[in-house]
Amino acid sequence: MSVSRSACRTMMKAIRVAQFGGPEVMKVEANLTIPKPSEKQILIKVAAAGVNPVDTYIRAGTYAKKPALPYTPGSDVGGVVEDVGSEVTNFKKGDRVFTVRTDTGGYGEYTLSDSSLTGVLDDKLSLEQGAAIGVPYFTAYRAVIVMGKAQKGETILVHGASGAVGLACVQIAKAHGLRVIGTAGTPEGLDLVSSIGADVVVNHRGDNYTQTITEACGGSGPNLIIEMLANVNLEKDLQMATQRGRVIIVGCRGTVEISPRLTMGKELTVQGVMLMGSTAEEWKQMHAGIKDGMTEGWLKPHIGHAYSLDEAAQAHNDIINTKGATGKLILKL
Ligand SMILES: NC(=O)c1ccc[n+]([C@@H]2O[C@H](COP(=O)([O-])OP(=O)(O)OC[C@H]3O[C@@H](n4cnc5c(N)ncnc54)[C@H](OP(=O)(O)O)[C@@H]3O)[C@@H](O)[C@H]2O)c1
């Protein structure tokens, strides 16, 4: 009797973090046991794992919620189902899937996920693109549609459109009939934001760029602003937004002093989002919206750079310190 090599496999390679610290605390370990799914879990053979800014905050030990050590970082992966728990009925071995969160970490050859935070990957998308859906597109959908309540015909400013979440916001807003202004900090980023459908692109490192945005809105301002760096831009957003505008804060890396008076005359709303704060109903809504995007073909993740597992430390350094995002960073397994 012949037994396939994969059927015998019990060990895997993954990143392990034994202490919080700089990127160098991520070590590749080769002899880790492949986990087994419990009743509601799915075992996924990972093809690629998304690298998100939050992975670096968690690794550094500065994030509010800290995992027990040692742990494997990473939450969104693209891969193929290897095994399912006894109560999982909506996935089977061989399905191409993406995750929004994993139970055992994405930076490894295999991971366990909960079926409620896993989705079927459309055939149009590669497994690498699958690793670029979970955190960016669900966050973007939550910001633009669930919290931002975007309406067809409105103007949206995606303040930081060249990164993973920003590009997803642009695609979601265009698909819902909004006029999109997207910002980036480099010519490559501006070209990319334009190529995926933004109507107007503006360099957020340019002089007086907020004036350009106001002019692009005919002298008023955006109805909805999705903000990727609120500690730098919140005051500008409050100045730019139109009457009853909504500012949705997705990213923030520090403190800022603003005059609350700026919200009064125009009756502005400022709302923060936290993807993992979503209710069960909102997860359903987001899954449905993302599925529509894949089926209709407008959801197209753009991979900025792919690294090997050995290069995870470089990827963590780049996502925080390199200016000039051009989409999602992933690790290829
Ligand atoms: N709230 C949540 O649940 C949630 C979920 C996911 C992500 N996030 C946060 O959202 C942010 C974006 O995540 P990401 O994965 O898209 O990161 P990313 O791929 O690294 O993108 C960062 C974006 O910020 C832009 N940026 C840099 N300086 C800026 C400035 N002065 N003004 C406006 N934009 C600026 C970058 O543009 P250039 O590089 O072209 O300058 C790029 O478009 C991060 O802070 C992340 O932690 C929050």
PDBQT file of the ligand as one rigid body, heavy atoms in Angstrom, charges set to zero:
ROOT
HETATM    1  N1  LIG A 401      -8.928  49.936  13.306  1.00  0.00    +0.000 N 
HETATM    2  C1  LIG A 401      -8.724  48.723  12.831  1.00  0.00    +0.000 C 
HETATM    3  O1  LIG A 401      -9.467  47.759  13.103  1.00  0.00    +0.000 OA
HETATM    4  C2  LIG A 401      -7.568  48.529  11.887  1.00  0.00    +0.000 A 
HETATM    5  C3  LIG A 401      -7.494  47.402  11.055  1.00  0.00    +0.000 A 
HETATM    6  C4  LIG A 401      -6.454  47.323  10.135  1.00  0.00    +0.000 A 
HETATM    7  C5  LIG A 401      -5.493  48.335  10.084  1.00  0.00    +0.000 A 
HETATM    8  N2  LIG A 401      -5.561  49.366  10.948  1.00  0.00    +0.000 N 
HETATM    9  C6  LIG A 401      -4.576  50.456  10.904  1.00  0.00    +0.000 C 
HETATM   10  O2  LIG A 401      -4.793  51.180   9.702  1.00  0.00    +0.000 OA
HETATM   11  C7  LIG A 401      -3.562  51.749   9.245  1.00  0.00    +0.000 C 
HETATM   12  C8  LIG A 401      -3.332  51.340   7.779  1.00  0.00    +0.000 C 
HETATM   13  O3  LIG A 401      -3.142  49.921   7.710  1.00  0.00    +0.000 OA
HETATM   14  P1  LIG A 401      -2.565  49.269   6.365  1.00  0.00    +0.000 P 
HETATM   15  O4  LIG A 401      -2.515  47.818   6.556  1.00  0.00    +0.000 OA
HETATM   16  O5  LIG A 401      -3.244  49.847   5.168  1.00  0.00    +0.000 OA
HETATM   17  O6  LIG A 401      -1.052  49.844   6.400  1.00  0.00    +0.000 OA
HETATM   18  P2  LIG A 401      -0.072  50.146   5.179  1.00  0.00    +0.000 P 
HETATM   19  O7  LIG A 401      -0.338  49.172   4.079  1.00  0.00    +0.000 OA
HETATM   20  O8  LIG A 401       1.283  50.233   5.756  1.00  0.00    +0.000 OA
HETATM   21  O9  LIG A 401      -0.535  51.591   4.658  1.00  0.00    +0.000 OA
HETATM   22  C9  LIG A 401      -0.292  52.763   5.383  1.00  0.00    +0.000 C 
HETATM   23  C10 LIG A 401      -0.951  53.906   4.630  1.00  0.00    +0.000 C 
HETATM   24  O10 LIG A 401      -0.813  55.115   5.387  1.00  0.00    +0.000 OA
HETATM   25  C11 LIG A 401      -0.400  56.129   4.475  1.00  0.00    +0.000 C 
HETATM   26  N3  LIG A 401       0.221  57.290   5.099  1.00  0.00    +0.000 N 
HETATM   27  C12 LIG A 401       1.525  57.473   5.485  1.00  0.00    +0.000 A 
HETATM   28  N4  LIG A 401       1.699  58.754   5.912  1.00  0.00    +0.000 NA
HETATM   29  C13 LIG A 401       0.482  59.369   5.784  1.00  0.00    +0.000 A 
HETATM   30  C14 LIG A 401       0.011  60.695   6.037  1.00  0.00    +0.000 A 
HETATM   31  N5  LIG A 401       0.798  61.646   6.542  1.00  0.00    +0.000 N 
HETATM   32  N6  LIG A 401      -1.282  60.962   5.749  1.00  0.00    +0.000 NA
HETATM   33  C15 LIG A 401      -2.114  60.022   5.260  1.00  0.00    +0.000 A 
HETATM   34  N7  LIG A 401      -1.735  58.761   4.997  1.00  0.00    +0.000 NA
HETATM   35  C16 LIG A 401      -0.453  58.447   5.263  1.00  0.00    +0.000 A 
HETATM   36  C17 LIG A 401       0.546  55.397   3.547  1.00  0.00    +0.000 C 
HETATM   37  O11 LIG A 401       0.804  56.148   2.364  1.00  0.00    +0.000 OA
HETATM   38  P3  LIG A 401       2.297  56.298   1.729  1.00  0.00    +0.000 P 
HETATM   39  O12 LIG A 401       3.104  55.133   2.203  1.00  0.00    +0.000 OA
HETATM   40  O13 LIG A 401       2.042  56.317   0.252  1.00  0.00    +0.000 OA
HETATM   41  O14 LIG A 401       2.806  57.609   2.255  1.00  0.00    +0.000 OA
HETATM   42  C18 LIG A 401      -0.300  54.165   3.262  1.00  0.00    +0.000 C 
HETATM   43  O15 LIG A 401      -1.283  54.455   2.315  1.00  0.00    +0.000 OA
HETATM   44  C19 LIG A 401      -2.475  51.237  10.211  1.00  0.00    +0.000 C 
HETATM   45  O16 LIG A 401      -2.225  52.224  11.180  1.00  0.00    +0.000 OA
HETATM   46  C20 LIG A 401      -3.128  50.016  10.856  1.00  0.00    +0.000 C 
HETATM   47  O17 LIG A 401      -2.594  49.745  12.146  1.00  0.00    +0.000 OA
HETATM   48  C21 LIG A 401      -6.584  49.500  11.839  1.00  0.00    +0.000 A 
ENDROOT
TORSDOF 0
